[in-house]
């Protein structure tokens, strides 16, 4: 199953850099009443080291937005940071 990162939570610096990406909100492609899109369904602790956290931030932060993209269905799990993939590299 392919997953798309649609949001994240920042860490507190316990295992990585303060404010770094600590947990990812992932979604899978889905087809529903609203048409094709993505459905968020799991959180994944990144487990990445400092270098990888910095690389992830460089990829995701350019697309950071406060609300999920229209084609992503979010359930009860609300992320403080979402990503608009059309604005990422």
Secondary structure, DSSP 4 states (H G I P E B T S, - for coil): ---EEEEEEE--SSSS-TT-EEEEEEEEEEEETTEEEEEEEEEEE----HHHHHHHHHHHGGGEESS--TTEE--S---SEEE-GGG--
